[in-house]
Amino acid sequence: MISRLCLWISHQKFLPALKNIVETCGIFKMERFMELVLPYVDMIYYDIIKIMDASLSERYTGIKSDLIWTNFRTLQEISLKKHLGFLLPRTPLIPGMTDTDENLSAIAEFLFSLGIKKAALLEYNPLWYAKLNKLYRKQESHANGWIKNMWPTAGKYSLQRGFQFNVG
């Protein structure tokens, strides 16, 4: 959903020093996005790449990834005409789910096939464990220091064909 307040702010000419950055998971109607948002955007953070395997992705998220991939490819084509860094694909690193060697390798290959050479790996947010505990579902957080252990894995895929994963 596109917030009316966000649209109003992005259209204001009295804030020229501010950069408009959109963060999205890719579930939107491209026609509306191109009409109402794209003309006012300086950069897009696209949290697209979670799990490359379509059946696993649907199992974990409950959503088919077709629309997400279609929108991503369209925005990638648009970004080639804009500027370097207009579109930044991001992957949240979820222990045991998105951080596997197989998944990270598939992500790197997919992005490379589209000519993308830079992406971000996002540190897992352990606050979810606190939410689960409030819901009386006790879970232990294994995230403390975990991101530090991802550097060797991210580095491995960064070296593939000059691809760069930024971790953090």
Secondary structure, 3 states (H helix, E strand, C coil): CCCHHHHHHHHCCCCCCCCCEEEECCCCCHHHHHHHCHHHCCEEEECCCCCCCHHHHHHHHCCCCHHHHHHHHHHHHHHHHCCCCCEEEEEECCCCCCCCHHHHHHHHHHHHHCCCCEEEEECCCCHHHHHHHHCCCCCCCCCCCHHHHCHHHHHHHHCHHHCEEEEC
